[in-house]
Amino acid sequence: MSLFPKIIWRLSDENIYLTFDDGPDKNITPRLLNLLNKHEIKATFFVVGQKAERHPETVLQIHQNNHVIGNHSYTHPHLIFKSKGIIKEEIQRTDKILLEITGKHPTLFRPPYGQFGLAVLSVLKSTNHRMVLWNASPQDYKADASIQRIQARMKKHLRPGKIVLMHDGHSHSPHMLGALENILEKIKEQGLKFSALLN
């Protein structure tokens, strides 16, 4: 038996896994949900506990639309510099918030900035979470993240088995939304399939 939890950063099936970090955002996330529903796509949302507290109705909307919700910490800190006690508090506090809103306990965790060390792995083992990273990113968080640039990067990365990192709680999220809207129809016409991660 492994001392640490399994780290998921790629999958070997035919699906594309869209994941969205740093939300919920009361404006962007509902628009994103409408877009995903329009194309009958299920996705995975890694939510920040503080934002979930501020916008519980948006978290509930994600849940009611049958998307998967994962834990993205409470304050979005650099966990690699934190003690086990603080790491555990960040995770469990967010778990409690999400459980109260949705009635479900999240089992997926994505560390902020994708940063983790042995302390994070040890805590995740004790809290029974699986860590999810990614193997594709259109870099929608960058300062130069225009709709055109995000869309061009998406075209390169939307392939079977890819776990795609995007953001619905970032200053450039409107550009991400525009790029995603432009590309989804074309991608589905190619016969590519989308799925949420298993919680």
Buried (B, 14 or more C-beta within 10 A) or exposed (E): EEEEBEEBEEBEEEBBBBBBBBBBBEBBBBBBBEBBEEEEBBBBBBBBBBBBBEBBEBBBBBBEBEBBBBBBBBBBBEBBEBEEEBBBBBBBBBBEBBEEBBEEBBBBBBBBEBEBEEBBBBBBEEBEBBBBBBBBBBBBBBEEBBBEBBBEBBBEBBEEBBBBBBBBBBEBBBBBBBBBBBBBEEBBEEEBEBBBBEB
